[in-house]
Amino acid sequence: MTKDLTNGSPLKLIIAFSIPALFGNLFQQFYNMVDSMIVGQYIGKNALAAVGSTGCLNFLVIGFVIGICSGFNILVSQTFGAGDEKNMRSYIANGSYLCAFFTVVLTILTMVFTKPVLRAMNTPEEILEDAYSYIIIIFAGIIAIMMYNYLSCILRALGDSKTPLYFLILASIVNVVLDLIFILHFHMGVKGAGYATVIAQGLSGILCLLYIWKRYPILRFQKGELAFDIHKCLKLIYIGIPMALQFSITAIGSIILQIAVNKLGPTSMAAVTAANRLQIMFTQPMETLGLTMATYCGQNLGAGKKERIYQGVKTSTIITIVYSLLLCVIMLAFAPNLSLLFVNAKETAVLAQSALFLRINSLFYITLGVLFIYRNSLQGMGYSISPMFAGLLELIGRSVVAICFVGTFHYYAICMASPVAWILADILLITLYIIKIVLPRKREQQN
């Protein structure tokens, strides 16, 4: 069912919308987490390092997919908030044409350039083939990933954050079962983990499509609404491409950092893989709150309720600060135990490095939470270009640390790379929010 975020308590609406979306995002991350857990525990440290070494490359491509789908549906949330159903459906149709185009382009590019990029990243020879075997399967399934993300973003733009969750729960179960069958029974190694992920993602996308067709009459196209509209496509591209590039630019910084990690060897690679998987899982509430704000701000902007946008951003910022502090305490106390999910207890060096990464990063989780809130809020209001530069600052931060400091401070520099990137991005995003939202609000109140 659709959900109107333009009326009622911002706190209650944001929490009610965020909780199902959070579980959906957690289950989506669960795919990668299960891959790593099973690979690390049943295949070994090198296999875990192989899967982990592809993480930033995976984020470069899949992050582009997620960003462009989210960007396309900003206009869907705005037209829905304004009650303009005809234009909403037209934007959805033209967005689907663009998604098909980018699916073909990304699939071709990844098939051609993945192995050369892995070599350029200094991926150790002992794990190169496993790394390539895993990630090329994921990239071959871009069509499934694009389908699910576009359809789930449409549902969320209409205020429905529960339905994507239900399909992802089912898909995650399928993913776990297939992981175990492919790896333990058929001995397919890391390829089995790749196949399981793509099949599960495709299943969730197909289920979303069937559900939308059956349960959402508001999304059934009327005469002329399926027509290709160059002006609408340009508007979609104007918002979608910067959001996609924002993810990809951030990923490039992660690739540069991964090159530095690769030089430290399989132990550090496995440690960073385990730590990143845990960090992504535990910071999902903050990321989900940010994604919620994109829909919330989009709908309220469409309805002309700018004061509610200010109230929502303030509320979500308080929530993320409280959660960040709680998460920091958990990481400081239990990081070594959490790393055991991915790493055999005998791998003491990997466990120690993984725990160090988590503890240092957790001290800066507030800056990460703020980044999610302000970036997505600005994007939801249609400011797609400016937040992209925050991604550029993240790239600069990670790159400078990787190039200039890893040689001197070694693994400690790796642990500080992301916090430096978050702080730089926050400086820009908070400044933009003050200029575009806070100061105009004060001027209106004075008048």
Protein Blocks (a to p, Z undefined) as FASTA:
>chain_A
ZZdfkgcjfklmmmmmmmmmmmmmmmmmmmmmmmmmmmmmmnomklmmmmmmmmmmmmmm
mmmmmmmmmmmmmmmmmmmmnopaklmmmmmmmmmmmmmmmmmmmmmmmmmmmmmmmmmn
opafklmmmmmmmmmmmmmmmmmmmmmmmmmmmmmmnopaklmmmmmmmmmmmmmmmmmm
mmmmnonmjmlmmmmmmmmmmmmmmmmmmmmmmmmmmlpccehklpccfklmmmmmmmmm
mmmmmmmmmmmmmmmmmmmmmmnojklmmmmmmmmmmmmmmmmmmmmmmmmmmmmmmmmm
mnopaklmmmmmmmmmmmmmmmmmmmmmmmmmmmmmmmmmmpcfklmmlmmmmmmmmmmm
mmmmmmmmmmmmmmmmmmmnopaklmmmmmmmmmmmmmmmmmmmmmmnmmmmmmmmmmmm
mmmmmmmmmmmmmmmmmmmmmmmmmZZ
